[in-house]
Amino acid sequence: MTKRGQRMLKRTVRRSRQLSAESIAKYLQTLWGLQNSITKVHSELHGMGFHGRAAATKPYITKYNAKRRMQ
């Protein structure tokens, strides 16, 4: 991938972090005409420091815990 392609990839990911590597590859192909495989996009993202993470589930605050926190 060229330096220009890397800049476009980084810009695309920063704008919308919810996209998958597959949708990013399709987006770069349709918009910019860059022919990159999904694995290449995925490895480039890892090289740039972007890693897929799922948010940890947190328990809801019960009325009892809310009252205790207010005290």
N, C-alpha and C positions, 0 to 999 in steps of 0.2 A: 504494500500500500504506500502511496506517495505521501509526502509531507502535507500536501494540500488535502488529500483524502483523510488523513489523520485529523487535521484541523476541522474538517466538516463533520467527521464522526464525533469528535469531542463536543462541538457546538450542538449537534443534534441531541446528544445524550444529556447535556446540561439543560436544554430547553424542556425536555420531557423525559424524566427518569423512569417512567412506568413502561416504556417500550421494551420489547424483547429484542434479542439479537437478530431474529428472523425479520421482524418488522422494520428494524433499523436498516438491515441490508436491502430490503425491498424499497424503503424510502430513499436511500442513497442512489439506488439504481434508477428509480423513476424520476427523481428530481434532478440529480446531478449526472446521471449516466455512468456511474461508477459500477464496474462489474466486480463484486466481491462475494465470496462465499460466506455462509453463515458462520462457519468455524473461523474464518479469517477475521470477521468482525468481532466474534467472541474473544479471540486471542488478543486482538488489538485493544479491546476494552479492558481486558485483564492487565495488559502491559501498561495502560494508562492509569491503572489504579481503580477502575470501576469494577465492583464485584456485586453480584446479585445477593440481596439480603431480604429476608422476610421479617417484618416487624414482630417483636415478641408480644404475645397476648398477655394482657394485664387484667387482673381481676377487677370487677366493678367495685366501687366504694359503697358499702352498705350504709344504711342509716345510722347504725351503731358506730361504725368507724368514722363517719362524717361528724357525728356528735363529739366523739373523742378527739378528733383533730381540731375542732373548733375550741375545745377547752385548752 
